[in-house]
């Protein structure tokens, strides 16, 4: 079953050779890296939206070293319990989590606004349908998805409700209250605990919370890994340059990562 939708006319896309095409004859070629770009000009707000190449490289390096493996494993275990067929990962980035999810679903679509990230993702796994696209118009047909996942990514609620089947699920992963607290203390004058539960409140009209868990991962980072962690977070550009430089001089840094996982069910 084809899941992709033409972002221009919203008709179903069918794959013909190396091209996705709709009934209105809008066509989108699969790039040599193995992804399709469905982020059309009229939906763009900047020339190169999404994460910078530096941020993508840093995340690839940090995640492939296994520091966030406890979260990856927990996410996969939760998906296994849901016994789903079609999965849409919103904000898939360079594919670290999406690749692991792929074993638990029949079809997986990974979508991200950052072309540089999707290019990296597509190089490593051809079993996922990788798409450059925007959450404002998810390039997926209505009521075809069993589970939408959003890990540290935006939650376009109206579009998620559209693409989910009537009994579909939404998984949200967001920083836990104490996530990277020690690093944030080093980078900023004032630090507050994250408030993950606000997402549940915001989604409560259309989604029912059915499961929540907190995953913790103690980290011991060398200088290079610490630099990658800083570079892959929004703190990289929010912190004062001198504070960032000072922290990047540290040769061994111990801190804790904390992740909040919510599973919500679409209300009928």
N, C-alpha and C positions, 0 to 999 in steps of 0.2 A: 504494500500500500504506500503510495506517495504521500508524504506529509507536507511538502513545501508548497507555498502559496506565492503567486506573483505579487510583488509589492506595489505594482502599478494598478492592475485591474482586479486584484484579489481572487483571480481564478486559480485552479489547481495547476501546478507545474508537473510536466512529465519529462522524464529523462530520455533524450534521443541521442545516442552516442555519447558525446562529451558536452552536450548542451541541454540545459533545462529550458522548456518552452511551454507557454500556455496557449489556450484556444485563440486568444487575440494576437498570437504570434509575437509576443514579447519574448526575447530569448536571452539567456544568461549562460555564458560558457564556463566550464569548469577550468580553473587555472591549472597550470602545470604542477603546482604543489598539491592539488587535489581538493580545493575548496571552491565554493561559488560565492560571488559577490552579489548580494541582493539588497545592498544599501544604496538606494537610488538617490540621485542628486537632490530631488525635491524634499528628501527627509534629512539632508545633511545640514548641520549648523556650523561645521568647520571643515577645513580641507582634510585634516588627518585626525579624526576624532578617536577618543579612547586612549589607552595607555601608550606612553612613549616607547620607542624601541629599547631605551635604556632600562625602563621599568620591566619590560617583557623579559629581557635577558637576565636581569637580576632575579626575577621570580622563577624563571626556568632553572637557574643555577641553585637557588635556595631550596626550592621544592624537590628537585631531583636528588638533593642530598638527604632527603627523608625526614626533615625536621617536622613537617606537618603530617607525617604518615598516620599518627593516631586519629586525626580527623578524617583522612581519606578512608581508613578502614572502618570507622564508625559510620560514615555516610553510606558505604557499600553495604554494610550489615543492615542498615535501616531500609535501604531500597530492596534488598533481598526479602525482607519481611512483607513488603507491600505487594510483591508478586505482580509486577506490571509488564506491559508490552512496549509502549511508546513513551520515550523520555525526551524532554527538551531541557537542555542546560543553558540557562540565560546568563550571559557574561562568562562564557567558558574559558576566556583567556587563552593561555597556551596549552590547555587541555589536561593538566595534571589530574584533576578530579574526574573530568569527563571520561578519560581513558579507563579509569578504574570502574566507573559506572557501567561501561559498555557491556561487561559480562553479565549484568543483571537485567537487561532489557533486550527485546527483539530488535527495536530500532532506536537509535540515539541521534538526536540532532544537537549540535553544539553551535550556539550563535554568540557572536561578540561584535561590538562596533569597531574594535581595533584590528585593522587588517594585518598589522605586523604580528599580532598574537595568533590569529587564526592561521596564518602562513606557517608558523612554527608548529601549531597543533596538527595541521594536516600532514606535515612531513612524517609524523611518528605513528599515525594510526589511520588507515584507510577504511576501517569498518564504521567509523562515525561519519555522518553527513555534516561537514563543517561549513558554516555559513557566516559571511560578513553581513551583519544586519543590525537593526536597532530595536530596542524594546518598545519604542513608540508604535511601531507596526511590526510585530513578530511575524517573520515570513513563513508562517505555518498555518495550515487550514484549520478552520473552526472545529471544535469538539473532536479532535483527533488524538489528544495527548492524555496519557494516564497520570503522568507526574511531571510537573515543572520544578526545576531546582534553581535556586539563586544563592550562590555562595559568595558572600561579600560583594554582591552586585545589586543593582537597582531592582525594584519589585514593581513592574508595570502592571498594576492590579487589573485594570480593565482588559488589557490584552491577555493576561494569564487566564482570566475568567472566560474569555472568548475561545482560547485554544484548548482548554481543558474539557475532557468529557464530563458529563453530568456528575459522575462519581469520582472525579479526578482529585489528585493530591498536589499540594505545594510544599516543597521543602525549602526552608530558609535557614542559612547558616550565617551567623553574624558574630562579631567579637563578644566574648563573655565579659562580665563586669571588670575583671582584672587583666584583660588581654594586654600583653606587652607593657604592663604598667611601669616596670622599671625603666624600660627604654623611653617611654613617654615622659617620665620624670626627668630623665637626662636631657631631653630635647625641649621641654616647655617649662615655663614659670609655674603654670597652674595646671593640674591634672585632675580630671574627674573620672569616676568609674563609668564604663559604658552602661547604657540602659537598654539591653536587648529586648526587654519585654514590650517596649513601645510598638514594635512591629506587630505583635499579636493584637494589641489594642486597635491599631490602625486597620488591620485586616478582618476584625471580628464581625463586621456586617455580613460578609460573604463567605467567610471561612471559619471552620470550627477547629480549635486546637485539639489534636488527638495524641500528641506525644511531644515531650521535650527532654533534652538531656544536655549536660554540660561536660565537655571534653577538655581535659587539661594535658599540656605537654611541656614538661620542663626542658629548657634549652641551655646548652653550653656552646657558645659561639666563638669561633676564632675571628680574627680581624676581618678577613674577607667575607665570611658568612654574615657577620654583623653589617658590613657595608651593603651586602645584597638585600638583607632584610629591611634596612632603612630605605634603600632605593625602590623597593617594590611596594612601599606603603605611601599613603598620601602625606605622611609626616615628612617625606623627603623635601617637599616644597613648602610645607606649612611651617617647619621649624626655621629658626634663625640660622643662617649659614655657619656662623661661628660655633653655635652649639652642636650642629651636625658634625662639623669638622673635628671638634673636640671629642665627641663620642666615637668617631671613626678611627681615632688614634688608639682606642682600647684594644689590647691584644687578646683578652679573654673576658667574655661578658656572660653572666648567668642571669637568666630571666625565665618567665613562664608565659606560655601562650595559653589562651583559654577561649574555647569556642562554644557558642550556644547553638544547638540544633533544634529547630521547630518543625514538626510535621503537622500540616493543616489539611483539612478535607473540605472540598467545595460544598457549600450548603445547597441542598436541592430546592 
